[in-house]
Amino acid sequence: MSLRCLCKNISGAHIKINNFWTNKYSTIKTAGVLVIGDEILKGEVPDTNSTLIAQELHNFGLKLKKITVVADDINDISEEVRYFSKKYDYVLTTGGIGPTHDDVTYEAVALAFDVPLVLHSDLEKICSKFFKTVDPMSPGMKQAYFTMCSCFQEYQNSLRK
């Protein structure tokens, strides 16, 4: 099975899985990390995620090749996601997923791969209850959206079997 466009949330980081089940005994896989947030670039918040992610990737046997910090800008994030996804086997992002008004990572990933954001009905119910809103455009509801690609549906269906 080849999962080229599956985005999966692992401990708050998104991981792009590329051919995860095929060639698993071949060469060491590479990874790139995108740290997203104006607050990091302004020095308002320390980046504590990069060290932890680097350690965990090493423990998984992956070679971390690059960590980049990018502002909360849809076009900048999208450009970096496209670049990283062409260069590395795995792409992780940290930060920028909300729930605040300036979190644009989901939108940027959708733009990078030219796929729509889809409101997931189960996630919508969870977010509505947690954030006490039914407004699909509210910051808290951003977490109910995901980028849709054909292999994600295939993966989701395989979990139900």
trRosetta pair geometry for C-beta under 8 A, 3 or more apart (Angstrom, degrees):
i j d omega theta_ij theta_ji phi_ij phi_ji
1 21 4.9 36 59 56 87 141
1 22 7.2 -158 65 -40 38 93
1 154 8.0 -176 -156 135 116 126
1 158 7.9 23 -125 -79 161 164
2 19 5.1 -18 -137 -101 86 71
2 21 7.5 -125 -79 54 36 89
2 22 5.6 -14 -86 -3 82 134
2 151 7.7 -87 103 -118 63 144
3 6 4.3 -17 174 0 118 126
3 17 4.8 12 100 103 118 112
3 18 7.3 -125 92 -105 66 19
3 19 7.2 -173 47 -62 57 21
3 20 5.6 -13 46 15 112 105
3 21 7.3 77 2 6 99 97
3 151 5.1 157 -135 155 66 138
3 155 6.2 52 -113 -71 127 125
4 17 8.0 -115 -102 98 12 64
4 18 5.6 39 -129 -128 58 71
4 19 6.9 26 -82 -41 75 69
4 151 6.3 130 39 -4 69 158
5 16 7.5 -34 -141 -153 33 96
5 113 6.6 121 -144 -157 116 151
5 115 7.8 118 175 -40 137 155
5 149 3.9 -91 115 133 133 166
5 150 7.5 69 55 43 132 67
5 151 5.4 132 49 37 88 116
5 152 7.0 -76 101 -35 89 90
6 16 7.4 140 75 -152 54 50
6 17 4.8 -18 69 47 108 108
6 149 7.2 -131 -75 67 42 122
6 151 5.5 -89 -54 108 89 110
6 152 5.4 144 -114 -87 73 72
6 155 5.5 64 -110 -23 134 158
7 14 5.3 -9 -169 -167 101 112
7 15 7.4 150 -152 67 53 41
7 16 6.2 -25 -98 -94 71 66
7 109 6.7 65 -95 167 157 149
7 146 7.0 -172 76 -168 119 101
7 147 6.0 65 15 50 142 109
7 149 8.0 105 -3 14 91 120
7 152 7.3 -18 31 -91 71 125
8 14 7.1 140 65 -152 38 61
8 15 5.4 -30 62 57 91 92
8 17 6.4 31 4 -20 120 118
9 12 7.2 17 -173 -91 95 14
9 13 7.5 144 -155 70 55 33
9 14 6.1 -34 -96 -95 60 67
10 13 5.7 -33 72 65 78 85
10 14 7.8 130 24 -111 75 19
10 15 5.5 8 16 -6 122 122
12 49 7.8 -109 101 -121 122 130
12 94 6.5 56 125 -133 97 84
12 97 7.7 -173 -162 43 74 134
13 33 7.9 -40 -151 -134 131 99
13 49 7.3 150 -75 -175 113 126
13 53 6.3 119 -85 -106 162 122
13 92 4.5 10 169 -170 119 111
13 93 6.5 167 -157 70 69 40
13 94 5.0 -32 -102 -79 91 87
14 91 7.6 -6 106 108 90 78
14 92 6.2 158 73 -147 50 51
14 93 4.8 5 41 39 105 92
14 97 7.9 136 -35 -66 113 140
14 105 7.6 172 -1 154 140 130
14 109 7.3 -63 127 -87 166 155
15 90 5.6 -19 -163 -164 92 106
15 91 7.2 149 -151 72 41 44
15 92 5.2 -11 -92 -91 69 85
16 85 5.7 -57 121 -113 172 99
16 90 6.0 163 65 -150 71 46
16 91 4.2 20 19 42 121 91
16 92 7.8 -139 7 -61 74 42
17 20 4.4 -23 -176 -43 112 125
17 90 7.0 7 -97 -109 43 87
18 85 7.9 147 -62 -161 132 79
18 89 5.0 -140 59 -163 119 65
18 90 6.9 -144 17 -70 96 51
19 22 4.6 -66 -169 56 93 103
19 23 6.1 15 149 37 124 108
19 89 7.5 -78 51 -150 95 104
20 24 7.4 30 161 -89 47 100
21 24 6.5 -35 -158 -49 30 118
23 26 4.0 -15 177 -3 99 129
28 61 6.6 -130 -133 158 93 84
28 62 7.0 147 178 -133 89 33
28 63 5.1 74 135 -20 123 113
29 61 7.7 73 35 111 90 84
29 62 5.2 -43 83 -121 92 87
29 63 7.1 176 90 24 40 80
29 89 4.1 -89 -164 65 98 156
29 90 6.4 67 146 -12 120 105
30 62 7.0 122 -132 -174 13 87
30 63 5.1 -40 -107 74 65 95
30 64 7.8 122 -164 -109 64 15
30 65 5.0 16 -167 -24 113 125
30 87 7.8 -79 108 135 137 73
30 88 4.6 -116 112 -139 100 81
30 89 5.2 122 52 11 65 93
30 90 7.2 -168 100 29 45 78
31 57 5.3 -119 48 -146 154 141
31 62 4.8 46 -16 154 121 131
31 63 6.9 163 19 79 79 43
31 64 5.1 -39 73 -103 100 61
31 65 6.7 162 67 11 43 82
31 88 5.5 89 -137 176 16 132
31 89 6.7 -55 -72 63 57 81
31 90 4.1 -23 -108 72 90 105
31 91 7.3 174 -157 -80 68 28
31 92 6.5 19 -177 -3 115 104
32 64 7.5 124 -94 -157 30 67
32 65 5.8 -43 -78 63 80 95
32 66 4.7 -2 -127 64 96 93
32 67 7.5 178 -166 -80 62 36
32 68 7.3 9 177 5 106 101
32 84 4.2 -140 84 -147 142 111
32 87 6.6 53 -31 86 144 109
32 88 4.1 -178 -8 -5 100 158
32 90 7.5 172 26 90 57 60
32 91 5.5 -11 66 -114 92 73
32 92 7.5 -175 92 30 45 69
33 50 6.3 145 111 -122 150 80
33 53 5.5 112 -109 118 148 148
33 54 7.6 -87 -10 -65 152 75
33 64 6.7 -5 -13 -148 109 113
33 66 7.3 -163 34 101 65 55
33 67 4.5 -9 67 -113 106 79
33 68 7.4 170 90 27 58 60
33 91 7.9 161 -91 -162 29 51
33 92 4.9 -19 -112 70 76 100
33 93 7.5 150 -164 -95 58 29
33 94 6.8 3 -173 2 104 107
34 67 8.0 178 -80 -157 22 53
34 68 5.6 -19 -114 69 66 92
34 69 8.0 134 -167 -105 54 23
34 70 5.9 -17 -167 14 101 120
34 77 7.1 109 163 -144 144 78
34 80 5.4 123 -113 128 132 130
34 81 6.7 -57 -19 -77 163 69
34 84 6.4 -117 -46 -25 111 161
34 91 7.0 19 -5 -178 107 95
34 92 7.2 -174 28 93 69 49
34 93 4.6 -21 71 -108 102 79
34 94 7.4 171 88 24 55 63
35 40 5.8 -150 140 169 115 176
35 47 5.5 14 -163 -134 156 130
35 49 6.6 156 -115 70 105 117
35 50 6.0 -44 -65 -64 134 105
35 67 6.5 34 -15 179 109 96
35 68 7.0 -168 27 93 77 40
35 69 4.5 -30 75 -104 107 72
35 70 7.2 147 76 20 53 67
35 93 7.8 164 -86 -158 22 58
35 94 5.5 -19 -115 65 65 98
35 95 5.9 58 -172 15 60 129
36 40 7.9 135 113 17 16 135
36 69 7.8 171 -81 -157 24 55
36 70 5.5 -24 -107 70 70 89
36 71 7.8 13 -156 118 67 10
36 72 6.6 94 169 -87 92 62
36 77 6.0 33 -117 -109 126 119
36 93 5.8 16 -11 -172 120 105
36 94 6.9 173 23 81 79 43
36 95 4.2 -167 68 90 71 103
36 96 3.5 -28 109 -21 130 136
36 105 5.6 133 82 -83 169 112
37 40 4.5 92 80 -2 101 101
37 41 7.1 -178 101 -1 58 85
37 45 7.0 -39 128 60 142 129
37 69 7.8 -60 50 -162 70 93
37 71 7.6 -54 111 -140 13 35
37 72 6.1 27 -125 -54 36 96
37 95 4.1 -86 -34 173 115 144
37 96 5.8 -142 -65 -54 76 83
38 41 5.6 -62 -151 44 40 109
38 42 5.9 32 154 -16 74 111
38 71 5.3 42 -84 -147 75 82
38 72 4.9 -59 -24 7 97 105
38 102 7.1 -49 12 151 124 146
39 42 5.9 -55 -137 42 29 107
39 44 4.4 -82 -159 67 79 115
39 45 4.3 34 140 12 114 115
40 43 7.9 35 173 -68 29 27
40 44 7.8 -74 -56 49 19 76
40 45 5.9 -56 -77 73 56 92
40 46 8.0 51 -126 -172 75 13
40 47 5.2 54 -139 -66 118 101
40 69 5.4 -135 117 -153 130 126
40 95 6.8 -66 -25 -90 129 170
41 69 6.0 161 -74 140 85 122
41 71 5.8 -33 0 -85 156 80
47 50 5.2 31 144 -2 114 112
47 69 6.9 -100 -75 -94 150 123
48 51 6.6 -53 -169 33 48 108
48 52 6.9 38 145 -10 73 113
49 52 5.8 -68 -154 45 39 108
49 53 5.7 34 157 -20 77 112
49 94 4.3 -173 137 157 159 161
49 95 7.3 -154 16 -34 154 92
50 53 5.8 -58 -142 40 27 109
50 54 6.1 31 159 -22 65 108
50 67 5.2 65 -140 -153 122 154
50 94 7.6 -153 -64 45 60 147
51 54 5.8 -55 -147 34 27 112
51 55 6.5 26 155 -17 62 106
52 55 5.9 -57 -151 36 30 110
52 56 6.3 24 155 -15 66 109
53 56 5.8 -59 -145 40 31 108
53 57 6.1 31 157 -20 67 107
53 64 7.7 116 124 -104 89 142
53 92 6.2 -175 -158 103 137 153
53 94 6.7 -127 -50 -40 145 141
54 57 6.0 -54 -145 36 27 110
54 58 6.4 29 155 -19 61 107
54 64 5.2 -86 -127 16 76 169
54 67 7.4 -52 -69 -56 110 134
55 58 5.8 -58 -153 36 29 113
55 59 6.4 30 150 -20 65 107
56 59 5.4 -52 -148 36 35 115
56 60 6.4 31 153 -15 66 105
57 60 5.6 -57 -150 40 33 109
57 62 4.3 -75 -177 72 88 113
57 63 7.8 -104 144 21 112 3
57 64 4.9 96 94 -56 148 105
57 90 7.8 -176 -128 84 115 142
57 92 8.0 -130 -73 -4 123 145
58 61 7.7 50 178 -68 31 18
58 62 7.2 -93 -74 61 25 65
58 64 7.0 -57 -55 -4 79 108
62 89 7.8 -137 -140 70 110 118
62 90 6.4 -30 -148 30 149 140
64 67 7.1 14 169 -48 119 92
65 87 7.7 -130 90 136 147 110
65 88 6.0 -161 37 -97 127 116
66 84 7.5 -140 76 -114 120 99
66 88 7.5 -134 35 -57 100 136
68 80 6.0 -149 95 -150 144 135
68 84 7.7 -139 24 -70 128 122
70 73 7.3 -108 161 43 94 89
70 76 5.2 179 -172 135 113 111
70 77 5.6 145 119 -88 139 65
70 80 5.3 -123 -65 -7 155 159
71 76 5.8 46 55 69 87 157
72 77 7.8 3 -142 -42 30 126
72 96 6.1 177 -110 -113 85 102
72 102 4.8 39 153 158 157 103
72 103 7.0 -79 -139 -98 120 32
72 104 5.9 113 -176 22 81 105
73 76 4.0 58 80 17 111 114
73 77 6.4 167 78 -13 55 86
73 104 7.4 -20 -168 66 5 143
74 77 6.1 -62 -146 40 24 107
74 78 6.0 24 158 -20 64 113
74 104 4.8 -90 -77 153 82 138
74 107 5.5 -48 -122 108 116 113
74 108 4.7 -162 -149 -83 59 88
74 111 6.3 80 170 9 103 156
75 78 5.6 -55 -142 38 28 113
75 79 6.3 32 158 -21 64 106
75 108 7.7 -124 -40 -123 13 99
75 111 7.7 -82 -97 126 48 154
76 79 5.9 -55 -149 34 28 111
76 80 6.5 22 156 -13 63 108
76 108 7.9 -39 70 -133 54 138
77 80 5.9 -61 -151 40 30 107
77 81 6.1 32 153 -22 67 108
77 93 7.9 51 -160 -129 110 140
77 96 7.0 161 -108 -178 149 165
77 104 6.7 166 22 100 149 97
77 105 6.2 -130 -176 -115 155 59
77 108 3.5 5 94 -178 119 164
77 109 7.6 -58 137 -47 111 60
77 112 7.7 -93 121 -50 73 120
78 81 5.7 -53 -144 35 29 112
78 82 6.4 31 156 -18 63 105
78 108 4.3 -136 -57 -166 76 80
78 109 7.4 -154 -105 -67 70 20
78 111 4.3 -48 -111 93 141 113
78 112 4.2 -166 -155 -65 73 81
79 82 5.9 -56 -151 35 28 111
79 83 6.3 26 153 -17 64 109
79 112 7.6 -141 -42 -106 18 96
80 83 5.6 -55 -144 39 33 112
80 84 5.9 29 159 -16 68 109
81 84 6.0 -55 -140 41 26 107
81 85 6.0 24 160 -20 63 112
81 91 6.5 108 -146 156 67 151
81 93 7.4 -22 -95 -64 103 127
81 108 6.3 140 -7 136 138 99
81 109 5.6 -158 -150 -107 166 64
81 112 4.0 -61 88 -98 121 167
81 113 7.8 -77 127 -33 123 85
82 85 6.0 -60 -144 37 24 108
82 86 6.6 19 158 -16 61 108
82 112 4.6 -156 -54 -157 83 97
82 113 7.8 178 -91 -63 81 56
83 86 6.1 -65 -157 35 27 107
83 87 6.3 7 157 -7 65 119
84 87 5.9 -72 -142 46 30 103
84 88 5.5 -26 -179 27 74 113
84 91 4.5 111 124 -116 119 121
85 88 7.3 -62 -107 55 20 76
85 91 5.2 -59 -79 -22 70 148
85 112 7.2 120 5 152 138 128
85 113 7.8 -3 55 -77 175 100
88 91 5.9 125 78 -70 115 76
93 96 6.8 -60 159 54 120 120
93 97 7.9 119 111 -45 114 109
93 105 5.8 157 138 -155 149 133
93 109 7.5 -122 -3 -69 153 119
95 105 7.4 148 104 -56 56 138
96 103 5.0 147 -173 -146 46 77
96 104 6.4 -56 -171 49 106 52
96 105 3.6 110 120 -43 113 113
96 108 7.9 -21 155 22 141 132
97 103 5.6 86 -163 -180 3 130
97 105 5.0 -56 -74 49 72 131
97 106 6.5 87 -127 -37 83 94
97 142 7.1 -176 -180 120 59 117
97 143 6.7 80 156 -95 98 86
98 103 4.0 -158 -64 69 69 160
98 139 5.8 179 -147 173 114 84
98 140 7.1 161 160 -110 125 29
98 142 4.4 151 -49 70 162 130
98 143 5.7 -139 76 -49 129 93
99 103 6.9 -105 -128 31 22 147
99 131 6.7 -89 123 -98 172 138
99 139 4.5 119 165 137 83 88
99 140 4.2 51 176 -100 158 47
99 141 7.7 93 -140 12 126 31
99 142 5.8 164 -125 38 80 106
99 143 6.0 -71 -77 -20 104 111
100 103 5.3 109 59 -17 72 104
100 139 5.4 -5 -140 -165 13 143
101 139 5.2 -77 -65 -84 54 123
103 106 7.9 46 137 8 92 92
103 139 7.2 97 33 -156 110 97
103 142 6.1 139 90 111 116 166
104 107 4.8 -54 -169 47 77 116
104 108 5.6 82 130 -29 88 102
105 108 5.6 -59 -145 38 31 111
105 109 6.3 30 159 -19 68 104
106 109 6.0 -54 -148 34 30 108
106 110 6.5 30 153 -17 63 106
106 117 6.0 75 147 -116 108 127
106 142 6.2 174 22 177 140 96
106 145 5.5 104 160 94 152 110
106 146 7.2 -100 -143 -112 117 34
106 147 6.9 -172 -166 -41 77 89
107 110 5.7 -56 -152 37 31 113
107 111 6.3 31 151 -19 65 108
107 117 6.6 -45 -97 -47 58 141
108 111 5.5 -54 -147 38 33 113
108 112 6.2 40 152 -27 65 104
109 112 5.5 -48 -146 30 33 117
109 113 6.7 2 164 7 64 107
109 147 5.4 -112 114 -35 107 145
110 113 6.7 -77 -150 51 25 88
110 114 7.9 68 161 -109 57 6
110 115 5.4 -110 -147 76 70 71
110 116 6.4 10 -160 -169 124 13
110 117 4.8 -66 -75 -53 157 84
110 147 4.7 -168 -87 -104 77 106
111 114 7.2 21 -167 -76 31 46
113 147 6.6 83 57 176 129 146
113 149 7.0 -45 141 -77 144 125
115 147 5.0 84 92 -174 122 99
115 148 5.8 -156 167 66 116 61
115 149 5.5 -55 -118 -74 160 82
116 147 7.5 155 88 -143 33 62
116 148 5.9 -6 71 36 81 110
117 145 4.5 19 174 177 111 125
117 146 7.1 154 -152 75 70 16
117 147 6.1 -50 -99 -88 59 57
117 148 7.7 137 -140 -4 16 87
118 145 6.5 149 70 -152 33 72
118 146 6.1 -31 58 64 85 68
118 147 7.5 103 12 -142 86 15
118 148 4.4 56 -12 -42 132 120
119 123 7.8 -145 -176 73 58 104
119 124 5.6 49 170 -70 101 123
119 136 5.9 -28 -110 -149 147 128
119 141 7.9 -5 -128 167 109 109
119 144 5.8 24 -151 123 76 104
119 145 5.6 -42 -90 -93 54 77
120 123 4.0 56 81 21 111 113
120 124 6.4 -176 85 -21 52 84
120 144 5.8 -145 50 177 81 70
120 145 7.1 163 0 -111 83 23
120 146 5.8 28 -34 12 122 108
121 124 5.4 -49 -144 29 30 118
121 125 6.8 32 156 -19 61 100
122 125 5.9 -53 -157 31 33 111
122 126 6.7 29 149 -15 65 106
123 126 5.5 -54 -148 39 38 112
123 127 6.0 32 156 -15 71 108
123 143 6.8 -135 176 124 118 72
123 144 3.9 162 120 -136 101 68
123 145 7.7 -145 100 -26 140 23
123 146 7.5 113 8 -21 163 106
124 127 6.0 -57 -142 42 26 106
124 128 6.0 32 157 -24 63 109
124 136 7.1 -23 -131 -107 114 95
124 141 7.0 26 -129 -148 71 101
124 144 4.4 91 -80 -170 55 145
125 128 5.8 -52 -143 34 26 113
125 129 6.5 23 159 -15 61 108
126 129 6.1 -62 -154 38 27 108
126 130 6.1 16 156 -12 65 114
126 144 7.3 166 59 -98 87 98
127 130 5.7 -60 -138 44 31 107
127 131 5.5 -3 174 11 71 115
127 133 7.9 -41 137 63 85 88
127 140 5.8 159 -177 141 101 89
127 141 5.1 122 132 -114 141 55
127 143 5.5 163 -97 72 128 96
127 144 4.3 -103 8 -53 145 111
128 131 6.8 -65 -125 54 16 86
128 132 7.6 62 170 -108 50 12
128 133 6.2 -116 -135 78 61 47
128 134 5.3 37 -136 -94 119 60
128 141 7.3 34 -70 -98 66 100
128 144 7.9 37 -31 -69 76 151
129 132 7.4 9 -178 -74 23 50
130 140 7.2 -161 95 179 93 126
131 138 6.8 171 135 110 139 131
131 140 3.0 127 -123 152 161 158
131 141 6.8 -129 59 -52 151 63
133 138 4.7 -22 132 32 158 164
133 140 5.9 124 36 59 128 127
133 141 6.5 -102 94 -44 116 107
135 138 4.2 91 86 -30 108 106
135 141 6.6 -144 95 -12 61 144
136 141 5.2 -156 -149 149 37 155
136 144 7.4 -99 -139 74 79 133
137 141 6.8 21 20 63 9 132
138 141 4.9 89 60 4 80 106
139 142 5.9 -29 -169 -10 43 115
140 143 6.9 -47 175 18 48 105
141 144 5.1 -41 -169 21 69 119
141 145 7.6 68 142 -23 75 94
142 145 6.1 -56 -166 25 44 111
146 152 7.6 -179 131 -175 126 159
147 152 7.9 155 98 -33 68 157
148 152 6.4 -131 -148 55 48 137
148 153 7.6 34 -162 -43 91 100
149 152 5.1 100 58 -5 74 105
149 153 8.0 -148 92 -3 43 83
150 153 6.2 -57 -163 32 39 108
150 154 6.7 37 145 -17 69 107
151 154 5.1 -51 -149 38 46 118
151 155 6.1 50 151 -23 72 102
152 155 5.6 -52 -148 37 32 112
152 156 6.2 33 152 -20 65 106
153 156 5.6 -52 -144 37 31 113
153 157 6.3 33 155 -19 64 106
154 157 5.8 -56 -149 36 28 111
154 158 6.5 30 152 -22 63 106
155 158 5.7 -55 -151 32 31 112
155 159 6.9 35 151 -23 62 101
156 159 5.9 -52 -159 26 34 114
156 160 7.2 32 148 -20 62 104
157 160 5.8 -56 -158 29 39 113
157 161 7.3 48 148 -33 65 97
158 161 5.9 -41 -159 11 41 117
